[in-house]
């Protein structure tokens, strides 16, 4: 059986692949923050995950650059695809996980001023990308995508969650800057608070409409049912960012002539209450999602795709919030629950990554929904009328494989495309 060529893999390399970096990054951060175990061992393992994540990130970045350089026409196709375009929000979140992990691990060994300043500048770049995702992608959804109400799904959260992830990353950076550069720390905390306010408020609005969609139309089709865990992301990451930023409230109001200690304690109390509220909401959403996934597993055939990685990061940041609540409230219950959830996240990462690596070799996991009806896309420099087409099919796979993949696409994207045509 002939697999896809490297060029075909690049052609079908979608933005959803950056969810791999998000999932891998959060597992490393979880290991580093586990409430039990030797900190030296945890730091070593987390460092190994960080190195792996940086290598994967650079590989995926080069693959993405190659994709749009070789096939420039794909960019507009992808932007107009109602689901894959939303995964552009994964890029700033993937970058933020690398920045957070690097800062946390570097603070254990030594605070390298030059490294921290480089990461601080990189964080501003990531913050800009996060706001671009939060503003431009919803605008494209409003003006370019035509989706019926029953096709609303949790992937709508992907463009608006990046500011929340950037906010928690900013809080970690502020901890590294507070001693050497208090002014930069204040600016970072202020920008992170604004970023958290925007991302969390819009996310809660979308979760509300998503719940109505579930009540009215049930869970999404089998191809998108794995997205039901995505709402855990803003709840977990938002609560975690609240807890981290509240510790820097004294820094933010310093010099204003107010009682810093008093207002700092009030901020920590309010943030802890807010984080506990988000944790409770996430628990309810998580249980509903878990029940839906279990039922879908028994009643439908769910094809393994890259979007399975969308389950790892939300569960990981929810576990991170649980661990942080155990630290802030000094309750063993949250520490134990956080450790159990971290173990589940790790096992989920191990299973999905193993399957991904296996399918990546023959190329069957490389599928771009925006190319469903355009199988003969060729590089801009290739003058031949047809690209990479032989007797086995356009992508070097058998007709039977192509038919199976097309069936899987129809589950995930066909209904949305039909909705567009109907509305037009």
Steps between C-alpha positions, in 0.01 A plus 500: 500500500652829394495787749489873442815674385667775702352761267152357552550507877602866483201571277266354764680646802220698668517749792339237726842334529607771746260342750771229529737762645232627736434151632867408533580831668225474760610146595852630570361791705280258695797281586693804618209613725402163646444536877676171576842361409859619488526846343835421338356200313191697401714784366712259298198331342332836435820622334498197270139578401597862438788403269272258314234769468744759363623252236143411400401867493787594268421201275133594478585865440727409209234265362240777515730749331576244229129432453400858430819571303450201270121526484413870558144449378427273798506790748169647380348152468590429861375838625159435344477146645262540798684263735866475403539880494412511871806288579721799413446591865710199596821668383519776767388252767773256396760777517373611842542150647864501390561845650332403830695176534831668414450776757389260775792260448758778463390650833586173675862506385585867456328811375692575184420865437564484127280190461216653704511820295493301176200302624334823612531641149376171355203515736396839361511351153285210621259742668461687171428174318250404771304822457519464122348153538235625742394787272567403140383137507160584654470779242564248223243268656246781497568630149630199304365182659136407462413243765160382616427509874500121539860491370629710790772300681768549765771579244355852492694553823839444336541857364410669832689285752854619400475826704428290810805281439711810437377649829616203708831506313533871582441428868785248500726751323409766758632269773835490321507879443376621837844531664716621212246705300199601716378752240496235226325267745225760558447546126489122452244452779279781365509361146434148629197614702355672194571193287334271754193725522449495122566131445305371800192719446467411130563132578219494757264653243586232246469221759150628581392481135672162467296362790180617331616319187549180703156530657333568166691265268703260715870424467684566171549230236752224567781685324470801730388335823859503629471880517260480795793528742611835355283707744720368781779714352373852582374383839828336600736753343286795611492386862873426497575846358280663765694332781839591355412862419344566841842453662631793296220741578720676756752562222232644274369756753836590655558874504129588495494603866260225611529225758677246281495213750126532563403527136740219415326267745159600363622428145629156600170418676291608202725321253487179704121518510489563126741214429296264717187605309668430166623165634142409599362602159777300335415196712139508380602550138764227529259242637245574226775480238636172638154341493451619142835360391432164661160473332641610163774237526241223528245634253717649221820428314739785580788529254832596654609844380731778617204664674532231770782716636233755590419286804845512661555872559157581654524207739860595578428863593200388707735265686742791545225714654410214736862469618531878547177509705649231725805722549302819563237345730740249658249220441614144438181431305604726213858372507386138465237582237754706307750215507240250377388733222866558406552124472193470276631786286839330472346170396279678247807677359690171478219323316428781255866571429571131431211479256601828337860390441380168357261664253746777411737253334255391230341845484138397561467750784593792273162624380403856408119541491527813285644279220218246498371621163843606364715186497748614232652809659858538379798718604520841337822407316362173359383554143342156458118505471456242771696464818615167642222303339558136415298186459435470872345845543591864544683456831668168428238304691252243382146587396371310800714712737389819332137397535545423867672833565227685309237332717681620811521855361128503428426428865709794614476759225243402241204618703662839546575535129142401413378762744703764321357403162146498639536844652662642189 
